Amino acid sequence: MIRREKRGRASAVNTARALPSILHPLVLACLLCASCAAPSWMPFFGGDSPPPEPEEASIGREADPAPRGPDGDVAAPGEAEFLRGEYQAAWPLLLQPYQEGNLRAVYLMRIMLEHGLHGAPPAPEDAQGAERFLALRYGELHGLAERSHAALKPLYHAALGHLYHKGLAPGTPRDKDAAVSEARFAMEAGFLPAYNLYAAIGCAADQGGLFGILKTGESDCFAATRRAAERSDVLAMGNLSALYREGVGTGKDPLKAVSWAYLASQKNPPSARALNDLGYFYETGEGVSRDLQEAKRHYSLAKNRYPLAKRNLDRLNKKEKSPPLLASGIDY
């Protein structure tokens, strides 16, 4: 069982609450999936082919019998809801198996806790605790990735890729090549969270500019993000908005940046990062007409779940001259 020490606030596990902006680029947003042009491919981490197109994941199909691995492992309660993007429905179903140390639930809850996908504020300390738990069970994860049912393997490979990317695998330094290999395996099975991991490896480095760009990985980073966003993955939508805003792996396109942020803000619950980004667009006039009242409104909608939005709102209310604050990097 995972146990977290309370530090001045109740744990996110015990305080999660589901939280129950009209933007003109909505029409453009509806056309994005049809208008996105595929980038020209360049080699990525030693590979010479683009990320695979996502297939429909087998877990969650009503017609399929529940897959079971030889070790008795099965999909966690709430897993199908998570993969459909129904995070508020997934949270209460995943909570008990997460507390019991179910590896599949722990992996999925790490994503929800880190980004507040279920509508509560992010809980980075709890997410880090989930990472450490997965690292302690590295041997079991590795065995399940090799032996389990084909429909169950992608999550285990994605979890291993996460550990390799973060340098958390016991006795193993940060291993970019192993992380890419594991993420690609999961992507080939249509496991959407692996697309964000793959993009993070391609776009992020330890040091650098906003994204710490790895120049040889920009095109793959953009393509993986776009494909997951087109499948309505909320993290990928926000990531794609940022890539269009900064021109990473594609030309800068403020209209598409605004439109993808808008789409992410319309999910249930809305993406707090996307709301903050929309506040930025209205404050700066990038992709939309400058409107400080709309900027404040979007910052206000996100302030309880996104610290940068609260700081941006306070900054505007105090009429400070400092630039608006944005998250850096790829969420995964």
C-alpha positions in Angstrom: 0.0 0.0 0.0 1.2 3.5 -0.8 1.2 5.8 2.2 2.0 9.5 2.0 2.8 11.8 4.9 0.5 14.8 5.3 2.3 18.1 5.1 0.1 20.9 6.1 -2.7 19.8 3.8 -4.8 16.7 3.3 -3.5 14.2 0.7 -4.9 14.5 -2.8 -6.2 11.0 -2.4 -8.5 12.0 0.4 -9.5 15.5 -0.8 -10.2 14.9 -4.5 -13.3 16.7 -5.6 -14.8 16.8 -9.0 -15.1 20.4 -10.2 -18.2 20.9 -12.3 -15.5 31.0 -22.2 -16.6 31.3 -25.4 -13.8 31.7 -27.9 -14.2 32.7 -31.5 -11.6 30.2 -33.0 -14.0 27.3 -32.2 -14.8 26.9 -35.9 -11.1 26.7 -36.7 -10.7 24.2 -33.9 -13.3 21.9 -35.4 -11.4 21.9 -38.7 -7.9 21.3 -37.2 -7.9 17.5 -37.4 -8.6 17.7 -41.1 -6.2 20.5 -41.8 -3.1 19.5 -39.9 -0.3 18.7 -42.3 2.0 15.9 -41.5 5.6 17.1 -40.9 8.6 15.9 -43.0 10.3 13.2 -41.2 13.9 13.2 -39.9 15.8 10.5 -37.9 14.9 10.4 -34.2 17.2 8.8 -31.6 18.6 6.5 -34.2 15.3 5.6 -35.8 14.3 6.6 -39.3 10.5 6.2 -39.3 7.7 8.3 -37.8 5.8 7.4 -34.7 3.2 4.7 -35.5 -0.4 5.7 -36.1 -2.4 4.8 -33.0 -4.7 1.8 -33.2 -7.8 1.4 -31.2 -6.8 0.0 -27.8 -8.3 -3.4 -27.0 -8.9 -2.7 -23.3 -12.3 -1.0 -23.0 -14.0 -2.7 -25.9 -17.3 -4.1 -24.7 -17.1 -7.0 -27.2 -13.7 -8.2 -25.9 -13.4 -10.6 -23.0 -11.4 -9.3 -20.2 -7.8 -10.1 -20.9 -5.8 -11.9 -18.2 -2.1 -12.5 -18.0 -0.5 -15.7 -17.0 0.3 -14.2 -13.6 -3.4 -13.4 -13.0 -3.0 -9.7 -13.8 -6.0 -8.0 -15.3 -6.9 -4.4 -16.3 -7.5 -2.3 -13.2 -11.0 -1.0 -12.4 -11.3 2.4 -14.0 -8.7 1.7 -16.6 -11.1 1.7 -19.5 -12.6 5.0 -18.3 -9.2 6.5 -18.0 -8.2 5.5 -21.6 -11.5 7.0 -22.8 -10.6 10.3 -21.2 -13.4 10.0 -18.5 -11.1 11.0 -15.7 -13.7 11.9 -13.1 -15.4 8.5 -13.6 -12.0 6.7 -13.5 -10.8 8.4 -10.2 -13.1 6.7 -7.7 -12.7 3.3 -9.5 -8.9 3.5 -9.5 -8.5 4.9 -6.0 -8.8 1.6 -4.0 -6.5 -0.5 -6.3 -4.0 2.4 -6.2 -4.0 2.4 -2.4 -3.6 -1.4 -2.5 -0.5 -1.0 -4.7 -1.9 -2.3 -8.0 0.8 -1.5 -10.5 -1.6 -0.6 -13.3 -3.7 1.7 -11.1 -0.5 3.3 -9.7 0.8 4.1 -13.1 -2.5 5.7 -14.2 -3.0 7.6 -11.0 0.4 9.1 -11.3 -0.7 10.9 -14.4 -4.0 12.0 -12.8 -2.3 13.2 -9.6 0.5 15.1 -11.4 -1.9 17.0 -13.7 -5.1 17.1 -11.8 -7.0 15.4 -14.6 -9.9 14.5 -12.3 -10.6 18.1 -11.5 -8.7 18.6 -8.3 -5.5 20.6 -7.9 -2.3 18.7 -9.0 -0.6 16.7 -6.2 3.1 16.5 -7.3 4.3 14.9 -4.1 1.8 12.1 -4.4 2.7 11.7 -8.1 6.4 11.4 -7.1 5.4 8.8 -4.5 3.7 6.8 -7.2 6.9 7.0 -9.3 9.0 5.7 -6.4 6.6 2.9 -5.9 6.8 1.8 -9.5 10.6 2.0 -9.3 10.6 -0.3 -6.2 8.5 -2.8 -8.3 10.7 -2.5 -11.4 11.5 -6.2 -11.5 7.8 -7.1 -11.4 7.0 -4.5 -14.1 9.7 -5.9 -16.3 8.5 -9.4 -15.9 4.9 -8.5 -16.7 6.0 -6.5 -19.8 7.5 -9.8 -21.1 4.9 -12.3 -20.0 1.5 -10.7 -19.8 -1.4 -10.8 -22.2 -0.8 -8.8 -25.3 -3.6 -6.4 -24.5 -2.1 -5.7 -21.1 1.6 -5.2 -22.1 1.4 -1.6 -23.4 0.9 -0.1 -20.0 3.8 -2.0 -18.5 6.1 -0.9 -21.3 4.9 2.7 -20.9 5.6 2.5 -17.2 9.1 1.1 -17.9 9.7 3.9 -20.4 8.7 6.5 -17.8 11.2 5.0 -15.3 14.0 4.9 -17.9 13.3 8.5 -19.0 13.4 9.8 -15.4 16.4 7.7 -14.4 14.4 5.8 -11.7 15.0 2.2 -12.8 17.1 0.6 -10.0 20.8 0.4 -10.9 20.2 2.1 -14.3 21.1 5.6 -15.2 18.7 7.7 -17.3 18.5 5.7 -20.5 17.0 7.6 -23.5 17.3 4.8 -25.9 15.5 2.3 -23.6 12.8 4.9 -22.9 12.2 5.4 -26.6 12.0 1.7 -27.2 9.5 1.1 -24.5 7.4 4.1 -25.5 7.3 3.0 -29.2 6.2 -0.5 -28.2 3.2 1.0 -26.2 2.4 3.4 -29.1 2.2 0.6 -31.6 -0.5 -0.9 -29.5 -2.4 2.4 -29.5 -1.7 3.3 -25.8 -2.3 7.1 -25.8 -0.3 8.0 -22.7 2.8 6.6 -24.4 2.5 9.2 -27.1 3.0 12.0 -24.6 5.9 10.2 -23.1 7.5 9.8 -26.5 7.0 13.4 -27.3 8.5 14.5 -23.9 11.6 12.5 -24.7 11.8 14.2 -28.1 11.1 17.7 -27.0 12.7 17.9 -23.5 16.3 18.0 -22.4 17.8 18.7 -19.0 18.8 22.2 -20.0 17.8 24.6 -22.8 15.1 27.0 -23.8 11.4 26.7 -23.2 11.4 23.1 -24.3 15.1 22.4 -24.1 14.9 21.5 -27.8 16.7 18.4 -29.1 17.0 19.6 -32.8 17.0 16.0 -34.2 13.8 15.2 -32.4 11.5 18.1 -33.2 9.6 16.5 -36.0 8.8 13.3 -34.1 7.9 15.3 -31.0 5.3 17.3 -33.0 3.9 14.3 -34.9 3.4 12.2 -31.8 1.7 15.0 -30.0 -0.6 15.8 -32.9 -1.7 12.2 -33.3 -2.6 11.9 -29.6 -4.4 15.3 -29.7 -6.5 14.2 -32.6 -7.6 11.3 -30.5 -8.8 13.8 -27.9 -6.1 13.2 -25.3 -6.4 16.3 -23.1 -2.7 16.5 -22.2 -1.7 16.1 -25.9 -4.1 18.9 -26.8 -2.4 21.3 -24.4 1.0 20.2 -25.5 0.1 20.7 -29.2 -1.1 24.2 -28.4 2.3 24.9 -26.9 4.2 23.5 -29.9 2.2 25.6 -32.3 2.7 28.7 -30.1 6.5 28.2 -30.0 6.9 26.7 -33.5 8.5 23.4 -32.3 8.4 20.8 -35.0 6.2 23.1 -37.2 5.8 26.7 -38.0 4.4 29.1 -35.4 0.7 29.3 -35.8 -1.1 31.4 -33.1 -4.6 30.5 -34.4 -4.0 26.8 -34.1 -2.3 27.3 -30.7 -5.4 29.1 -29.5 -7.8 26.6 -31.0 -6.1 23.5 -29.5 -6.0 25.3 -26.1 -9.7 26.0 -26.5 -10.5 22.4 -27.2 -8.6 21.3 -24.1 -10.4 23.8 -22.1 -13.8 22.3 -23.2 -13.0 18.8 -21.8 -14.7 17.6 -18.6 -13.1 18.7 -16.4 -11.4 21.5 -18.4 -7.6 21.5 -18.7 -6.3 24.0 -16.1 -3.1 24.5 -18.2 -5.2 25.3 -21.3 -7.3 27.8 -19.4 -4.1 29.5 -18.2 -2.8 29.5 -21.8 -6.0 31.0 -23.1 -5.5 33.8 -20.5 -2.1 34.3 -21.9 -3.4 34.5 -25.4 -6.0 37.1 -24.4 -3.5 39.1 -22.4 -0.9 39.2 -25.2 -3.3 39.3 -28.2 -1.6 36.2 -29.8 -4.2 34.5 -32.1 -7.1 36.5 -30.6 -8.0 40.2 -30.0 -6.3 41.5 -26.8 -8.9 41.5 -24.0 -7.7 41.8 -20.4 -11.1 41.0 -19.0 -11.2 37.7 -20.9 -7.6 37.1 -19.7 -8.6 37.6 -16.1 -11.7 35.4 -16.6 -9.6 32.5 -17.9 -7.0 32.9 -15.2 -9.8 32.9 -12.6 -11.3 29.7 -13.9 -7.9 27.9 -13.5 -6.6 29.6 -10.3 -7.7 27.0 -7.8 -6.1 24.2 -9.8 -3.1 25.8 -11.5 -0.7 27.9 -9.4 0.6 29.8 -12.5 -2.9 31.0 -13.3 -3.3 32.4 -9.7 0.0 34.2 -10.1 -1.1 35.6 -13.5 -4.4 36.8 -12.1 -2.7 38.4 -9.1 -0.2 40.1 -11.5 -3.0 41.5 -13.6 -5.0 42.7 -10.7 -2.0 44.5 -9.3 -1.2 45.9 -12.8 2.3 44.6 -12.7 4.4 44.9 -15.8 6.0 41.4 -15.7 5.2 39.0 -18.6 2.5 36.3 -18.1 3.7 32.9 -16.8 3.4 29.7 -18.9 4.3 26.1 -18.2 7.3 24.8 -20.0 7.8 21.3 -21.5 5.5 18.5 -22.5 3.0 17.1 -20.0 3.0 13.3 -19.8 
